[in-house]
């Protein structure tokens, strides 16, 4: 979705080729079947380090620790940004005590393993920020609005 928003903002037209994930997209790029891919950093990292893939920009609001020479889209003059994130979701209607227990377990895990989590994820642009369920819901609504706007601009 971010590439589609970028294409609108930059006034560039490209064809979207759906993929079943980062692995197939990277393979198609390396094989010369497509010209570029929008993918997560972690699966692309070995290829970037080997020089077989060249990162053009990071989607987050700050540069990646793993690739500090790669500018963000915002640094390149675009307004669009969408940092990497991981979250825990439960079905709608999950009782509040269950949601609270899941959040408490997540809090404990982050407190207990914070150093290890940071070591693994921060180099790939993932900031460690545990949000409570309401904060996460609000943040996801913002992401939904961003992606809805992109879809509408595509005519979908």
Buried (B, 14 or more C-beta within 10 A) or exposed (E): BBBBBBBBBBEEEEEEEEBEEBEBBBBBBEEEEBEEBBBBBBBBBEBBEEEEBEBEBBBBBBBBEBBEEBBBBBEEEBEBBBBBBEEEEEEEEEEEEEBEEBBEEBEEEBEEEEEEBBEEBBBBBBEEEBBEBEEBEEBBEEEEEBBEBBEEEEEE
